[in-house]
Amino acid sequence: MDFIQQIAERLRGLRDALDLEAGEMAAQCGISPTLLADYESGSRDIPVSFLHKISATYDVEMTALMFGSEPKMNSYFITRAGQGVKVERTGAYSYQDLAAGFQHRQMAPFLVTVEPSEAEGPLTLNTHEGHEFNYVVEGTLEITVAGKTNTLHPGDSIMFDARKPHGLRAAGGKAVKMLAIIS
């Protein structure tokens, strides 16, 4: 079973365990029942920001939703180089969770790889609660926040209100590696 299908199954299981109707969960999470149905069926990619929202709303560990296991550490958690839990969500993005073993997180740090795309035109925009911080490690990142597009290079960073529509893509035909922290 692919990664998105596994998360979809855990999402359905959580809703069943909480004895919630789909419409009720969708309303509590600020999405349409149709979008929730797409997430639960695995027919649509499930954004990390949505999993963060589910985690906060229902007091469940995001790591449990993503990977099916509960984090154990509450004082500190070390992730050695290259050892973060990898998440291959789509062909365009891959995530490495840098704190998967830490309980009750207030933020979610990821090493994100954004692959270049042949697609031109407008970016797919997302919104979610909280703030987001992105720091470019390698490559050139094109990021749009609240209708303004900026280009970031290695060493550049951006912090923004994640309720504003935002999207990103690799520029220059090369992959981008970046640190993304979602709160």
Residue pairs with C-beta under 8 A, 6 or more apart in sequence:
1 9
2 42
3 87
3 88
3 89
4 42
4 45
4 46
4 89
5 42
6 68
7 42
7 46
7 51
7 65
7 66
8 39
8 40
8 41
8 42
8 46
9 42
10 64
10 65
10 68
11 39
11 40
11 46
11 54
11 65
12 40
14 54
14 58
14 60
14 65
15 22
15 25
15 40
18 25
18 58
20 28
22 33
22 36
22 37
22 40
23 33
25 36
26 32
26 33
26 35
26 36
28 57
29 36
29 50
29 53
29 54
29 57
30 53
31 50
35 44
38 44
39 46
39 50
45 89
45 90
46 89
47 126
47 128
48 66
48 87
48 89
48 95
48 108
48 110
48 182
49 126
49 127
49 128
49 129
49 130
49 132
49 162
49 182
50 128
51 62
51 65
51 66
52 62
52 108
52 128
52 129
52 130
52 182
53 128
53 129
54 60
54 62
54 65
55 61
55 62
55 65
56 129
61 70
61 71
61 103
61 104
61 105
62 105
62 108
63 69
63 70
63 71
63 85
63 97
63 100
63 101
64 70
64 71
66 85
66 87
66 97
66 100
67 85
67 97
67 100
70 103
71 77
71 100
71 101
71 102
71 103
71 105
72 101
72 103
73 101
73 102
73 103
74 102
74 103
74 104
76 102
77 99
77 100
77 101
77 102
79 98
79 99
79 100
79 101
84 96
84 97
84 98
84 100
84 110
84 111
85 96
85 97
85 100
86 94
86 95
86 96
86 97
87 94
87 95
87 96
87 97
87 110
88 94
89 95
91 115
92 114
92 115
92 117
92 169
93 112
93 113
93 114
93 115
94 112
94 113
94 115
95 110
95 111
95 112
95 180
96 110
96 111
96 112
97 108
97 109
97 110
98 109
98 110
98 111
99 105
99 108
99 109
106 183
107 181
107 182
107 183
108 181
108 182
108 183
109 179
109 180
109 181
110 179
110 180
110 181
110 182
111 137
111 177
111 178
111 179
111 180
112 134
112 176
112 177
112 178
112 179
112 180
113 175
113 176
113 177
114 139
114 141
114 168
114 169
114 170
114 175
114 176
114 178
115 170
115 175
116 169
116 170
116 171
116 172
116 173
116 174
116 175
117 169
117 170
123 142
123 144
123 167
123 168
123 169
124 167
125 144
125 165
125 166
125 167
126 165
126 166
126 167
127 162
127 163
127 164
127 165
127 166
128 162
128 163
128 182
129 162
129 163
130 162
130 182
130 183
131 159
131 160
131 161
131 162
131 182
131 183
132 159
132 160
132 162
132 166
132 180
132 181
132 182
132 183
133 157
133 158
133 159
133 179
133 180
133 181
133 183
134 141
134 143
134 152
134 157
134 158
134 159
134 168
134 178
134 179
134 180
134 181
135 156
135 157
135 178
135 179
135 180
136 152
136 153
136 154
136 155
136 156
136 157
136 176
136 177
136 178
137 154
137 177
137 178
137 179
138 154
138 175
138 176
138 177
139 154
139 170
139 171
139 172
139 174
139 175
139 176
139 177
139 178
140 151
140 152
140 153
140 170
140 171
140 172
140 174
140 176
141 151
141 152
141 153
141 156
141 168
141 169
141 170
141 171
141 176
141 178
142 149
142 150
142 151
142 152
142 168
142 169
142 170
142 171
143 149
143 150
143 151
143 152
143 158
143 166
143 167
143 168
144 150
144 165
144 166
144 167
144 168
145 158
145 160
145 164
145 165
145 166
146 160
146 164
146 165
146 166
147 165
150 158
151 171
152 158
160 166
162 182
168 176
170 176
